Amino acid sequence: MEIAVEPKARALELDGQKVFVRLDAPTWQAIEMLAMANGCDWGDWIRDAWEGVKAAVGIEQATSVNRAAAFRMIATMGLMNVIKNKAAMEQLYRDEHDETPEPMRRIEIEVSDGVFMKFTREQARVMMDKLRQALTFGTESEQ
């Protein structure tokens, strides 16, 4: 299976203007996965990411920011966070030597900057299933 890397442009309204965001296919796939995990569509994810960029650099400096590079970086950081959380949940799910009673057994996961959630083993299992679905979203299986 070959991954398409040709840049693809998508249009959306950003700061009251119609703009085109041109990104490679893997970055779009990451953005769609992260958007789905946040319960929104890719356009809302882009708008939220752009608001974060403007808040970080200031509105006056926002015009000098390369939007595509910023979205690529934010998507990469988001995927790294997903992978880190996935690894922590896998460890909880597979740790058979932990003798903590099930109702008291918890793992704390950072879902965004400074926002944490605690999961039981069963909740971690459900989240792992959802992550597996999200990570395979849009891929074709080889048979």
C-alpha positions as CSV (number, residue, x, y, z in Angstrom):
1,M,0.0,0.0,0.0
2,E,1.4,3.4,-1.0
3,I,0.6,6.5,1.1
4,A,-0.4,9.5,-0.9
5,V,1.8,12.5,0.0
6,E,0.7,14.9,-2.7
7,P,-0.5,18.1,-1.0
8,K,-4.2,18.6,-0.9
9,A,-5.9,22.0,-0.4
10,R,-9.2,22.3,1.5
11,A,-11.2,25.5,1.8
12,L,-12.8,26.9,5.0
13,E,-13.6,30.1,6.7
14,L,-11.0,31.3,9.0
15,D,-11.1,34.8,10.7
16,G,-14.0,35.7,8.6
17,Q,-12.3,35.0,5.3
18,K,-12.3,32.0,3.0
19,V,-8.8,30.4,3.0
20,F,-7.2,27.4,1.5
21,V,-5.1,25.1,3.7
22,R,-2.7,23.0,1.7
23,L,-1.3,19.9,3.6
24,D,-0.1,16.5,2.7
25,A,-2.4,13.5,2.9
26,P,-0.9,12.0,6.1
27,T,-1.3,15.4,7.9
28,W,-5.0,15.6,6.8
29,Q,-5.5,12.0,8.0
30,A,-4.0,13.0,11.4
31,I,-6.2,16.1,11.6
32,E,-9.3,14.1,10.8
33,M,-8.4,11.5,13.5
34,L,-7.7,14.1,16.1
35,A,-10.9,16.0,15.2
36,M,-12.9,12.8,15.5
37,A,-11.3,12.1,18.9
38,N,-12.4,15.6,20.0
39,G,-15.9,15.2,18.6
40,C,-15.7,17.8,15.9
41,D,-14.9,17.9,12.1
42,W,-11.6,18.9,10.5
43,G,-12.7,22.5,10.0
44,D,-13.5,23.0,13.6
45,W,-10.2,21.4,14.6
46,I,-8.4,23.8,12.2
47,R,-10.2,26.8,13.6
48,D,-9.5,25.7,17.2
49,A,-5.8,25.2,16.4
50,W,-5.6,28.6,14.7
51,E,-7.2,30.3,17.8
52,G,-4.5,28.6,19.9
53,V,-1.8,29.9,17.5
54,K,-3.1,33.4,17.7
55,A,-3.3,33.2,21.5
56,A,0.3,32.0,21.7
57,V,1.9,34.5,19.3
58,G,-0.6,37.4,19.5
59,I,-3.0,38.7,17.0
60,E,-0.6,41.2,15.5
61,Q,2.0,38.4,14.8
62,A,-0.5,35.9,13.5
63,T,-0.3,37.2,10.0
64,S,3.4,36.2,9.8
65,V,2.7,32.6,10.9
66,N,2.9,29.9,8.3
67,R,-0.5,28.3,8.8
68,A,0.3,25.0,7.1
69,A,3.5,24.5,9.2
70,A,1.6,25.4,12.4
71,F,-1.2,22.9,11.7
72,R,1.3,20.2,10.8
73,M,3.2,20.8,14.1
74,I,0.0,20.9,16.2
75,A,-1.2,17.7,14.5
76,T,2.1,16.0,15.1
77,M,2.1,17.0,18.8
78,G,-1.5,15.8,19.0
79,L,-0.5,12.4,17.6
80,M,2.4,12.2,20.0
81,N,0.1,12.8,22.9
82,V,-2.3,10.1,21.6
83,I,0.6,7.6,21.3
84,K,1.9,8.5,24.8
85,N,-1.6,8.0,26.3
86,K,-2.1,4.8,24.2
87,A,1.1,3.4,25.6
88,A,0.1,4.2,29.2
89,M,-3.4,2.6,28.7
90,E,-1.8,-0.5,27.1
91,Q,0.4,-0.8,30.2
92,L,-2.6,-0.6,32.5
93,Y,-4.6,-3.0,30.3
94,R,-1.8,-5.6,30.2
95,D,-0.3,-5.3,33.7
96,E,-1.5,-8.6,35.1
97,H,0.9,-8.5,38.1
98,D,-0.8,-5.4,39.7
99,E,-2.7,-6.7,42.6
100,T,-4.7,-3.5,43.3
101,P,-8.4,-4.4,43.5
102,E,-10.2,-3.6,40.2
103,P,-12.5,-0.8,41.5
104,M,-9.5,1.1,42.9
105,R,-7.2,0.5,40.0
106,R,-6.8,3.7,37.9
107,I,-4.6,5.4,35.4
108,E,-4.4,9.1,34.9
109,I,-4.1,10.3,31.4
110,E,-3.5,13.9,30.2
111,V,-6.1,14.6,27.5
112,S,-5.0,18.1,26.9
113,D,-2.7,20.7,28.5
114,G,-3.4,20.5,32.2
115,V,-6.6,18.4,31.8
116,F,-6.4,14.9,33.2
117,M,-8.9,12.0,33.3
118,K,-8.7,8.8,35.3
119,F,-9.6,5.5,33.8
120,T,-10.3,2.0,35.2
121,R,-9.0,-1.1,33.4
122,E,-12.3,-1.5,31.6
123,Q,-12.5,2.1,30.6
124,A,-8.9,1.8,29.3
125,R,-9.9,-1.3,27.3
126,V,-12.8,0.7,25.7
127,M,-10.5,3.6,25.0
128,M,-7.9,1.3,23.4
129,D,-10.6,0.0,21.1
130,K,-11.6,3.5,20.1
131,L,-8.0,4.5,19.5
132,R,-7.4,1.5,17.3
133,Q,-10.5,2.5,15.3
134,A,-9.3,6.1,15.0
135,L,-5.8,5.1,14.1
136,T,-7.1,2.8,11.3
137,F,-9.6,5.4,10.0
138,G,-9.3,5.9,6.3
139,T,-6.6,3.2,5.8
140,E,-7.1,0.3,3.5
141,S,-6.3,-3.2,4.7
142,E,-4.0,-5.3,2.5
143,Q,-5.4,-8.7,1.7
